[in-house]
Amino acid sequence: MSRLLTPTDLLTLRHKPRSLALLNDDALLLQRHRPLLFGLRSLVANNSRYTTYVHHEGSVSGVLQASSRESRPEQQVVALATYGPSHQLPTDHDIWFRLLETHVVQSAQQQIQRLYVTQPGANSDMSEIFRQSGYSSYAHQMLLRLDGPDWDQGTRLATMQPQSRHDVWGVHQLYGQITPRPVQHAEAKAARDWMLPLQTPWDGVKRRAWVLRHAAHVMAALRVRSGREAHLMHLLIDPNARELATDMLRFGISQIADTLPIWLVLRDYQEELLWSAQDLGFQPIDEQSLWVRHNVSFMRRSAFARVLEPTRESGSPVPSIVPASEQARLYARTKRNNQ
């Protein structure tokens, strides 16, 4: 039986799992995932930002952990884990499939409209589990990593400016210009999603963004997220300004003062930027598949009906199976007999 995490389940999360599938979300690249700490947040947080489901079957337990996205009816599956003896049934994939089913049902009751999974590598078994759970793959992306940039490669930087609230619509237009329609439908982004959220003292991730303007248009947008263990970069660039991609990436590197590794995410429709990234020292590490599942949310509304006031019933004519031509002939014959 699958259910939400309870305080007694924290004893299970203290042990080392026999199988752990980290579904590499952006947050996992910035800081290490700890199932026990994530479970504690699931119990403490009252805004359903962190969710943990547990499935017990005999001596084997399974765990699914998911996080909600800011101000959006979405959840990202972060990790799937199995605890217990390795020789005991059921298998890891059977437990994970049941956890995914429970997650779909419970999230729909919470008005969650979309569920996302980022699958690392080419694992056909995991792909089949997601497919049978109702997920569909909508894009692929490549992860590149930079360790110790070579500062002697050049000092030319793009003249980018910090993103302001007036640039949000321009960034959204740039996203719609370079992103295929199926990906746009799967991600369902709005212009407000490109705004930088307010930083809080307990938020362990720092977000920054810059844009390259030409007249009234945004030609490129660079976003950098910094965590405790790494930095993450995303680049959107107009096809007419691709020759400036190297300078823009170099600008982003120059804004990072520490020596933590830098991750760069390139979608499969951004392959032309791969050469620019490799010129700066970025090395391909992994390829990921992006999955989405659209939920059917339950809507309940109150309706008032007047049951005590007498009202006239609305009647509808009884349908006839006699053809219209036959009805006209019968009417004319009846009228002639009456005369």
C-alpha positions in Angstrom: 0.0 0.0 0.0 1.3 3.4 -1.0 0.8 6.5 1.2 2.3 9.7 2.4 5.4 9.7 4.6 4.9 9.4 8.4 7.4 10.1 11.2 7.9 6.4 11.7 9.1 6.0 8.1 12.1 8.2 8.8 13.7 5.2 10.3 13.7 3.6 6.9 15.2 6.6 5.2 18.1 6.5 7.6 19.4 3.3 6.0 21.3 3.0 2.7 18.9 2.1 -0.1 19.4 -1.0 -2.1 18.5 0.9 -5.3 18.4 4.6 -5.9 17.4 6.4 -9.1 18.2 10.1 -9.0 16.1 11.9 -11.6 18.5 14.7 -12.2 16.5 17.9 -11.7 18.4 21.2 -11.8 18.3 21.3 -8.0 20.2 18.0 -7.8 23.1 19.4 -9.9 23.5 22.3 -7.4 23.4 20.3 -4.2 23.5 16.7 -3.1 20.2 14.8 -2.6 19.7 13.4 0.9 16.5 11.2 1.2 16.3 11.6 5.0 16.6 15.4 4.8 14.1 15.6 2.0 11.7 13.4 4.1 12.0 15.8 7.0 11.2 18.7 4.8 8.1 16.8 3.6 6.8 16.5 7.2 7.7 20.1 8.2 6.6 22.0 5.1 2.9 22.9 5.0 2.8 24.2 1.5 3.3 20.8 -0.2 6.5 21.9 -1.8 8.1 18.7 -0.8 6.2 15.4 -1.1 7.3 11.9 -0.2 5.3 8.7 -0.8 6.2 5.3 0.8 5.2 1.8 -0.3 5.6 -1.2 2.1 5.3 -4.7 0.9 6.7 -7.4 3.2 10.3 -6.5 4.1 10.7 -4.3 1.1 9.9 -0.6 1.1 9.9 1.9 -1.8 10.1 5.7 -1.7 9.1 8.4 -4.2 10.1 12.0 -3.6 8.9 14.9 -5.6 9.1 18.7 -5.4 6.7 21.4 -6.5 7.7 24.3 -8.7 7.3 27.9 -7.7 3.8 29.3 -8.3 3.0 26.6 -10.9 0.6 23.6 -10.7 3.5 21.2 -11.4 5.6 18.6 -9.6 9.0 17.2 -10.5 9.8 13.6 -9.5 13.2 13.9 -7.8 14.1 10.4 -6.7 12.9 6.7 -6.6 14.5 4.4 -4.0 14.0 0.9 -2.6 15.0 -0.4 0.8 15.3 -3.9 2.0 17.1 -7.2 1.2 18.3 -7.4 -2.4 17.0 -11.0 -2.8 13.4 -10.2 -1.6 10.5 -9.6 -4.0 8.9 -7.4 -5.3 11.5 -6.0 -7.6 12.5 -2.3 -7.7 10.6 -1.6 -10.9 7.4 -3.1 -9.6 7.5 -0.9 -6.5 8.4 2.2 -8.4 5.5 1.6 -10.8 3.1 1.4 -7.9 4.6 4.6 -6.4 4.2 6.4 -9.7 0.6 5.3 -9.9 -0.1 6.6 -6.4 1.7 9.9 -7.2 -0.5 10.4 -10.2 -3.8 9.9 -8.3 -2.8 12.0 -5.2 -1.4 14.9 -7.3 -4.6 15.1 -9.3 -6.6 15.5 -6.1 -4.2 18.3 -5.2 -4.9 20.1 -8.5 -1.5 19.4 -9.9 -1.8 19.6 -13.7 1.6 18.4 -14.9 4.2 15.9 -13.6 7.8 16.0 -14.9 10.6 13.5 -14.9 14.2 14.0 -16.0 15.6 10.6 -16.8 19.4 10.4 -16.9 21.2 8.1 -19.4 19.6 5.6 -21.7 17.8 3.2 -19.4 15.2 1.3 -21.4 13.7 -0.3 -18.2 13.1 3.1 -16.6 11.7 4.4 -19.9 9.2 1.6 -20.0 8.1 2.3 -16.4 7.4 6.0 -17.2 5.6 5.1 -20.4 3.3 2.6 -18.7 2.6 5.3 -16.0 1.3 7.7 -18.6 4.4 9.8 -19.2 5.5 10.8 -22.7 8.9 12.0 -23.7 8.9 15.5 -25.2 12.6 16.5 -25.5 16.2 15.5 -24.8 19.0 17.5 -23.4 22.8 17.3 -22.9 24.7 18.0 -19.7 28.1 19.6 -20.0 30.5 20.3 -17.2 33.4 22.8 -16.8 36.1 22.3 -14.2 38.7 25.0 -13.8 38.1 27.3 -16.8 41.2 28.5 -18.7 41.2 32.2 -18.3 44.0 32.6 -21.0 41.6 31.8 -23.8 40.5 35.4 -24.3 38.9 38.3 -22.6 36.2 39.3 -25.1 32.8 39.4 -23.4 29.3 40.0 -24.7 27.8 43.3 -23.6 25.0 41.8 -21.6 22.9 43.7 -19.0 21.0 42.4 -15.9 17.5 41.3 -16.6 14.8 43.7 -15.5 11.1 43.2 -15.2 10.6 45.0 -18.6 12.6 42.2 -20.3 10.3 39.4 -19.2 8.0 39.5 -22.2 11.0 39.8 -24.6 12.6 36.7 -23.0 9.3 34.8 -23.4 9.1 35.8 -27.1 12.7 34.6 -27.6 11.8 31.3 -25.9 8.8 30.9 -28.3 10.9 31.6 -31.3 13.6 28.9 -30.7 11.6 26.3 -28.9 9.5 23.7 -30.9 5.8 23.8 -30.4 5.5 20.3 -28.8 8.0 21.4 -26.1 6.1 24.6 -25.5 2.9 22.7 -25.0 4.6 20.3 -22.6 6.3 23.0 -20.5 3.3 25.5 -20.6 5.5 28.5 -19.7 4.1 32.0 -19.3 5.9 35.3 -19.4 5.8 35.6 -15.6 7.8 32.4 -15.3 10.9 34.2 -16.5 10.9 36.6 -13.6 13.5 36.2 -11.0 12.0 35.0 -7.7 12.6 36.9 -4.5 15.6 35.6 -2.6 15.0 34.3 0.9 17.6 33.8 3.7 16.8 30.0 3.9 17.0 29.6 0.1 20.2 27.8 -0.8 20.1 28.7 -4.5 21.1 32.1 -5.9 19.5 33.1 -9.2 20.8 35.7 -11.7 19.9 36.6 -15.2 21.2 38.8 -18.0 19.9 39.7 -21.5 21.4 41.0 -24.7 19.2 43.7 -26.3 19.1 44.9 -29.8 16.7 47.9 -30.2 13.5 46.7 -28.5 14.2 43.0 -29.0 15.9 40.5 -26.7 18.5 38.6 -28.7 19.8 36.4 -25.9 19.1 35.5 -22.3 21.5 33.9 -19.9 20.4 32.5 -16.5 22.8 31.3 -13.8 21.8 29.4 -10.7 24.4 29.0 -7.9 24.2 26.4 -5.2 26.5 25.0 -2.5 28.3 22.5 -4.8 28.0 23.8 -8.4 26.6 26.4 -10.8 24.1 25.9 -13.5 23.8 27.9 -16.8 20.9 28.1 -19.3 21.3 30.1 -22.6 18.6 31.2 -25.0 20.0 32.9 -28.1 18.4 34.2 -31.3 19.5 32.2 -34.4 20.8 35.4 -36.0 23.2 36.0 -33.0 24.7 32.5 -32.8 28.2 33.8 -33.6 28.1 35.6 -30.2 27.4 32.4 -28.2 31.0 31.9 -27.1 31.2 35.5 -25.9 27.9 35.1 -23.9 29.1 31.9 -22.3 32.4 33.5 -21.4 30.5 36.4 -19.9 28.5 34.0 -17.7 31.8 32.3 -16.6 33.2 35.7 -15.6 30.3 36.3 -13.2 31.3 33.3 -11.1 34.0 34.1 -8.6 34.6 30.7 -7.0 36.1 27.4 -8.3 32.9 25.3 -8.1 32.1 23.3 -11.3 29.8 24.8 -13.8 27.0 22.9 -15.5 25.6 23.9 -18.9 22.3 22.5 -20.2 21.7 22.3 -23.9 18.5 21.0 -25.5 18.5 18.8 -28.5 17.3 21.7 -30.7 20.4 23.7 -29.5 23.1 21.4 -30.8 24.7 24.3 -32.8 25.8 25.7 -29.4 27.8 22.6 -28.5 30.9 23.7 -30.5 30.9 27.1 -28.7 30.7 25.4 -25.3 33.5 22.9 -26.0 35.7 25.7 -27.2 35.5 27.1 -23.6 36.3 23.7 -22.0 32.8 22.3 -21.4 32.8 18.5 -21.6 29.7 16.4 -22.3 28.8 14.3 -19.3 25.3 12.8 -19.8 22.3 12.9 -22.0 18.8 13.1 -20.4 15.3 12.4 -21.5 12.5 14.8 -20.4 9.1 13.3 -19.6 5.7 14.9 -18.9 2.4 13.6 -17.7 -0.7 15.7 -17.9 -3.2 15.1 -15.1 -6.9 15.5 -15.0 -7.7 17.8 -12.1 -11.0 17.3 -10.2 -13.1 20.5 -10.1 -15.9 20.8 -7.6 -18.2 23.9 -7.7 -21.4 24.7 -5.7 -24.6 25.2 -7.6 -28.0 26.5 -6.3 -31.3 25.1 -7.7 -34.7 26.5 -6.9 -36.6 23.5 -5.7 -39.4 25.2 -3.6 -40.6 27.7 -6.2 -43.2 26.4 -8.7 -41.8 26.7 -12.2 -43.1 25.7 -15.6 -41.5 22.6 -17.0 -39.8 23.0 -20.3 -41.2 20.5 -22.6 -39.6 19.2 -25.8 -41.5 17.8 -28.8 -41.8 14.1 -29.1 -39.7 13.0 -32.1 -41.5 11.3 -34.9 -40.3 8.6 -37.2 -42.7 9.5 -40.0 -40.9 11.3 -42.9 -41.7 15.0 -43.4 -43.2 14.4 -46.9 -45.6 11.8 -45.4 -46.6 14.1 -42.6 -47.5 16.8 -45.2 -49.6 14.3 -47.2 -51.5 13.2 -44.1 -52.2 16.8 -43.0 -53.6 17.7 -46.5 -55.8 14.6 -46.6 -57.2 15.2 -43.1 -58.0 18.9 -43.9 -59.9 17.9 -47.1 -62.1 15.4 -45.3 -63.0 17.9 -42.6 -64.2 20.3 -45.3 
